[in-house]
């Protein structure tokens, strides 16, 4: 990614650098990309126009919404259909043995658990509202982010909840946003309010980043970028954003964010100090970061190790593989795979003793039991 301590003016040459990248042969159905040597691009099958996609932990299989719920093995092209309905959200368990998927229903959503290689869902449960994101946690539970919009003659009420399911008992719910919506806001944004939530799970899985709607009586509606700690339920605002924003993504092992305004600029932000380390002249309408947080894609501009290494114009969505060495790209109804990146090293904070200590420190910080400076000092002792 672009170094966070680089001056703002250094970003422009990086973006213009893409003009000098070699132009690869046009892949059918794909705007001509520009790739650095060693990178390659190939088609890997169809996908629904707004279809979701998710990597299995092994980096070899994907789940995809393509006229149903399908599993594809990228090395062989083998495909299996798990469900005739197309999912609204997907996630894989940490061991790759289970796939969770949600489906829109007339009364809300249905969450199903599949075991690849078996027929039909292993378990399922109804959920209220529209699910916009699904996260499979390391403890085996599934976290769904669901929103409910109630419309009245005088306006509406918009509620977003975290629903946690262990696959056996009924899901438990925690409300993370409850806001009244003006009639004018409903008129212009009723069909898109749920898509504004844009949740992202921190790499350590202890925190959720999302955009929370605010609709003051005498002002235009806007978003607040919010971090909520899943253990303490304490939340804090990282930034104010327009409705055009695609929210934020975690960088640098979750210690920094890339935040997009959806209009003209994206910036690299320390959410605990509110310091902007860098600004990129890209709106960030299509935004993706790797798990380890060293690679970033903004509107088709792919950055790795401080350099722009590819320009992929016209894409609609992108998802990094678990090790950051591959990238799934959605262009309308076609799915492509970018290969040739080196695998990112396993982050040192994933080692169990270090991770558990970091989780404890982050929880104390979220509850104001220690300061951010205290946290950084202790973290540096573990991860010099």
N, C-alpha and C positions, 0 to 999 in steps of 0.2 A: 504494500500500500504506500501511499504518499507519506513520507516521514511527518510525524505530527509536530516536529520542531522546525520544519522548513518554513521560510517566510512565504507569505501569500503569493508574492510575485513569481515564486519558483514553480507554481502549479501550471501556469499558462504554457511554458515550454513543454511540460510533460504531456499536456493534452495535444498540443500541436505536433509533438513528436510522432503521434500516430499517423500523420500524413506521410511520414517516411517509411512506415512499415510496409513490407512486401504485400502486394495484393494477391490473394489466393484465387484460384479458379472458382467461379460462381457455383455454389451448391444449389441444386434445383429448389426453387421456392424460397430462397434466402437472399436478402440484399447482400451485395458483394462485401465480405468482411476483409479486414486487414489484420494479418497475424504475424507475430514474430516467428523467426525460424524455430522449428521444433514443435510448434503448435499445429493441430489439425482439427478439422471439423467434419462430422458425418451425421447423416440423418438416422434417427433411431425410432421412427414410427409416428403414428398420428397421436393427437391429443385433442380434447375438446377445446373450443375457442377460448374459454376462460378456465380451462382445466387445471387442477392442482396436480402436483408431483412431489414425490418424497423419495429420498435415497435410503436404501437399507444400510445398516452399519458396515457391511462388508464392502460397500462401494462398487458392487457388481450388479446388484438388482435395484430396480426402481418400482415404485407403485405410482400409477398414473390414472387420471380420469380420462377415459377414451371410450365413449359409448359404453360405459360400465366402469367397474373397478378392476384394473388389470395389473398383473405383475409381469415385468419384463426382465430377462437376463441379458445384459448388454453385450456380453462376450459371445453369446450364441444366437441371440435374437429370439429365443424361446419366450412364449407368452402364455399366460394363464389368466382367465377371467374369473375373479372371485365373486363378483356380484353384478347383476344386470344394470343396477343403478349407478350413476356417476356420483362420486363423493364431493362434498363441499370442503372437506379437510382430511388430511392423512397424517399419520405418524407411525414410526416403527419402534418396537421395544428395543432396549439397549442390546439385547442378545440376538436381535434379528429374527426371533421365532414367532413374534406376533405383530400383526398390523391392525391399527385402529383406524376407523373411518367413520365420518358422520355424513348423514343424508338429510336433506330437507324434507319435511312432511307438512301436511296441511295445518298441523297444530304446533309445530316446532321443529325438532330435529330428532334423529335416531342415531345413537352411537353403537357401532358394532365392532367386535373383536374377531379377527380372522387368524387362523393358523395356516400358513402356506403349506400346501400338500394335502389339506383336508377340505371337505365339501361343506359350504355354508358357514355362517358365523358361529363361533364358539359361545359367544354371549352377546347380549345387546340390552340397551336401556334407552327409554325416551329422555330427551332433554328439552327444557323450555327455550324458546327463542331460536335465533339464527346463529349457528356456530361459525365463527370466522377464523378460528385457529385451534389446532389440536397439538398437544405435546405429550409424548410418552416419557415419563419420568423414570429415573434409575431405580426407584423403589417398586416399580411394577405398576404403579397407578397411571391413569390417564387424566390430563388436565385439559378441559375444554373451555374456551372463551366464547360465551354466548350473549347475545343482546336481544332485548325485547323492546319494541316500539309500540306504545299505545297511543292512538290518535283520538282526539276529542274535538268538539266544535271550537273550543277556545285554545287549542294547541295540542300538545302531546307530552308524553313522558318517555324518556329513553333510559333504559337500565342495562348495564353490562355486569355480568357475573362470571366468576371462576367456578367451574363445576368439576369436582374431583371424584373419580370413579376407580374403585379397586377391582372391577370386573365381577363383583359378587353382590355387595350391598348397594343400596340406592345411593346415587351421587350426592355429595355434600356441596353446598353452594355458599359463596362469599361474594357479596356485592362490592364492586370496585368503582362503579359510577352510577349515579342516579340524578338525572338532570331534567328540568322542565324545558320544553321546546316550544318556541313561538310559532304561531300559525304561518308566518312568512317563511320561516326556516323549513317547516314541514312542506310547504308548497314547492320549494326549490330543491330540497334535499331528502325528501322522505324515502325514496328508493335507494339512496346511497349511504344513509346514516350508519348502517352496520359496517360498511366497508371502511369507515373512517377510524375504527378502533385500532387496527394494525398491530396486534400483539407480537412481541418477540421475547423468547425465553433466554435468560442469561446463560452463558456457557456453564456456570456452576449450578444452574437450575434452582437457585435460591431466590430469584428475582424476576419479575415480569416488567417489561417496558411496553407501554401502550400509549395511544393518543386518546385523550379524554375530551369529549365535547363540552364546550362552555357556550351558553346562549344567553348573555345578559339582556335585560329588558330594553335598554336604550342603545345597545351596540350590536354590531354584526357578530355572528357566531364565529368562534375560532377554536383552536385545539390547544390543549396543554399536553406536553410530552411528560409522562409520569412514570416513575419507578415505584413499584410496590414490592415490598419484601414478603415472600410467601410464608415465612415463618412467623414474623412479628406482625404482619398485616399493616405495617407502617408504610406510608407513601410520601413521596416528595416530588416536586415539579422540577424538571430539568430544563424546560424551554417552553416558550409560547410559539405557536405555529399557525399559519393560515390553513383553511380547509383543503387547499390544494396539496398539502404536505403528504408524503408517503411515510412519514414518521421517522424513526431512527433504527439503527442496527448496531449491535455490539462490535467493538474492535478491541484489540490488545487485551485478550483474555477477559473481556467484559469491563475493563477499567476505563475505557473511553467509548464514545459513540460517534457515528457519522449520522448527521441529522440533515434532512432534506426539506426545503421549503416548497418544492414542486413548481416553482416559478422560474428562478434563475440561478440559485446558489445552493450548495450543500456545504456544511462545515463540520470540522472535527472538534468535538466538544468533550471536556472533562466535566461530567455531570455533577461532581461534588464541589467543584470550585467555580463552575459556570464560565471557565476560561475557554475561549475559542482558539485552538492551536493553529488552524489553517482553514482557508476557504477555497472551494473549488467552484468555478463558474459553470456548474451543471445543476439542473433542477432536481435531479435524483428521483425522477418518476419511476424508474426501474432501478431497484436498489438491492444489493446482495453482498454479504460478507462471509468469509470462511469461518469455520468453527474456531480455529486457533486465533483468528482475528488479524492475520497478516496480509490478507488479500481482499480486494474490494472491487465491486463492479458498480459503476454509476452510469446509467443511460447508455450502456454498451461500451463504455470505456473501462477496460480491465487493467487494474494496477496490481503489481506484485513486486515486493522488495524495492519499493520506491520508484518503480518505472512503469510507464504505460506499455503494455505488451500486446494489446489487441484492441481493435475497434470493431464492434459488432452492431451495426446500425439496425434500427427497426425492431428490436426484440421486445417482447411483451412481458416476459418474466424470466428469472434465472435463479438457479439453486446450486450452490457448491456441494461437491461430494464431501463426505465426512472428513477426509484427510486433505481437502483442498486441492487435489490433483486433477479434478475433472469438474466440468460445469455443464449442467443441463440448461438448455435455452429453449424457450417457447416462442415461436413465431406463428401467430394466428393458430392454425390447426395442425402445425407440424412441430415435432420435437427434434432437437439436434444436440449433439454431444461434442463439447470442446475437450480435447485431450492434449497431453504433452507437458503439462505442468509437473514439477516435482512435488512429491508428497511433503506436506508440512511436518516437521518433527512433532512428536507427541509432547504436548505442553507439560512442563515440570509440575504445574499445579494440579495435574490429574492424579499424581501419586497419592494414595489413600491418606497417609498421615498429614501431608501438606494440605490436601483438599479439606480434610475435616477441620484443621486449624483455621484455614481461611474462611470456611463457612461460619465458624464460631465468631471470628473477628468481624465478618460482614454483618452478622446478626446483631452483635453489640453496637456496631456503627449505626445500623438502621434504627436502633432503639435509643440512640444518643447516650449510650453508656461509655463509649469512647469517641474521640474526635476523628475526623478524617485523617489528620496528621498522625495521630496515634496508629491508625490502621496502616498507613503507608510505611511507618517506621517498622512495625512488626512484620509487615509483608516483605519488606526489603531484607530483613534478617533471614527469612525463609527462602526467598527467591532473589538473590543478589544479582 
